[in-house]
Amino acid sequence: MSLLSIKNLHATVGGNEILKGINLEIGPGEIHAVMGPNGSGKSTLSYVLAGREGYEVTRGTIAFKGKDLIDLAADERANEGVFLAFQYPVEVPGVVGMTFLREAYNAKLRYLGEPEIDAMEFLKFVRSRAKTLNMSDDMLKRAVNVGFSGGEKKRNEILQMAVLEPDLAILDETDSGLDIDALKLVSDGVNELRSENRSMLIITHYQRLLNYIQPDHVHVLAHGKIQRSGGKELALELEAKGYAEFSGEAA
Amino acid sequence: MALQQVNKLPFEGLIAAARSHKLGNWHSKLSERASERYTETGWPGPKTESWKYTSLNKLTSGAFALAEEYSAIVPEDMIMPLICPRIVLVNGVLNKELSNLKQLTGSLSITSLVDLEDHQKIPFDDLFKKEESKEYLPLTYLNTAILSDAVVLEITKGSKCETPLHIISIGSGNGIMFAPRLIINAGNGSKVDIIESHVGCSGSEYFSNAVTQLYLGDKSEVGHYKLQNDSTGSFHIGLTRAVINNGASYDNFTMSVGGKLSRNEVRAHLKGSGVECCINGAYLGAADQHIDNTTFIEHQAEGSSSREVFKGVLDDTARGVFQGKILVHPEAQKTDGYQMNRAMLLSDKAEIDSKPELEIYADDVRCSHGATVGELEDDLIFYLCARGIDRESARRMLIGAYISDAIDEVKNIDIRSSIQSVAENWLKQNLYGK
């Protein structure tokens, strides 16, 4: 059975239809890449899956672990195991990184009906995860993303993912704004989290990221629909030929 | 005669009634002088510049009598949560039974109005001095004209008080007016932290017209933290006036959460050089509350610094006012002044009026000010929700973080965390189910 099953998904933003019939099946442990030109609906897809207000599903279904996602609020989806790594992580003034992680972690435990975690135990757990991503204690003591560089913000997203251990991670343009060193660090962090129980949906404009995080399947999204699907060789083909083939009007 | 009726000032009847309570010749004279000055100064109206955002119509349309009861039960859940010696005033009068007078150490003395020594009467006269007459303080004169007690606190020079002192002013009763009056005299080189909690008994609706005067001796360090948590439906007009001498440090913070209409005016006169002065505050308003914070910082001498950070959160139809004036005299070279006022509006109908004012007569100074008004951004809320935190908790976390940024200015850590818990309580009580 698929972990995520999207059928004929239509969605509007501010009254404009952006997604026009998406079909996508992601099995457990699979890594799927969705590529496409700017304005194709890639980020909209990620927000629709994460449950952002203002992104309205008008037709179709999204089943996650057999459950209908559409009726769940964003926090419920997160606690069910959906994680969105933001393209532009938000600065959260006044909320300390460690506190933020603990609140999120405990929210999930409460959702699952389990007791909250001991503060010291949690600190050790986060530190071990942060080490892999080369994140210092100091970064965890600061307000979330405030004053962080682009690379630090993306690393912080991956740290949150490592701590919250989602079943499905959606990485929205995680490579944007990263230099080669930062890209490598972030990719290593993501690869560390690959497991047979964790699926990923990597949304990207460029093939570059896929050199580091190798996908099982690649899809081309244009005009709100998946136009072509294939293996990782499809990404290389797109890199060579560009999106020109898909830039005309939708078929 | 009809004309005189029209010109009659609010609360004049109460001044007459208060005459019967006078404690001796000095007190009667004080009251008379204050009453005369009150009449000369006149009541603040819509054309009074320093009151233009705060109308007192709701106050003057009510009927108030002088308080006559001076006992109450301390509303423990309203005051600043701190374990330390207390001085309790009920309806403006020192209540010795509720106060921990015996716990006070020798370096700290408390005197009430009946026992004042001559030198302790000087601060009352200060407000009538010619040099101060430019200050527009009608409600302070009203306070002086009707007061039935005053508490004078003296900290011996050179003594460092380890534990803070908590002054609790309780309002108890309906339709009453009272005038809490505190005078704090910190001797040269002394150190003390004073907390004022202004609270009311549940269901009481009153008018508290409070005045606190502070004198900071050379190189003294005074922390002064005020919680205005008067009962719903009450009025609080408070003046804090600090005279600060050479090398002294004054750390002031006001947390306003209570009352129907409140004004907290802080006037700091930096008489000495090398003074460090912080006038900070936070306010949280809901329903139809009106919360006014007005500050005046006067740099009179060279090389002093002042810092001002105010942050507020306003919901429903609440209205906030921030007026911050910094005056730098020609002699006050090398002045360093900073002022910031930020407000977050949680509803379309909430309002903030912000008026910064710099008046600088020295040429070698550094003064900056800024003000922002914002809303809680959807981007931020979604970010937290996407990590599993429900919308309500996300809002509370973000608003809490916003306001704690100002509370972090408080220098004393224990007091900082107790102000923090007052804010958290407010958020729990006011932001549920929205």
Interface residues (C-beta under 8 A of the other chain):
Chain A: A50 G51 R52 E53 G54 A73 A74 D75 A78 N79 F83 L84 F86 P89 V90 V92 P93 G94 V95 F100 E103 A104 A107 K108 Y111 A143 Q160 L164
Chain B: D378 D379 L380 F382 Y383 L384 C385 A386 R387 G388 I389 D390 R391 S393 A394 M397 L398 G400 A401 Y402 S404 D405
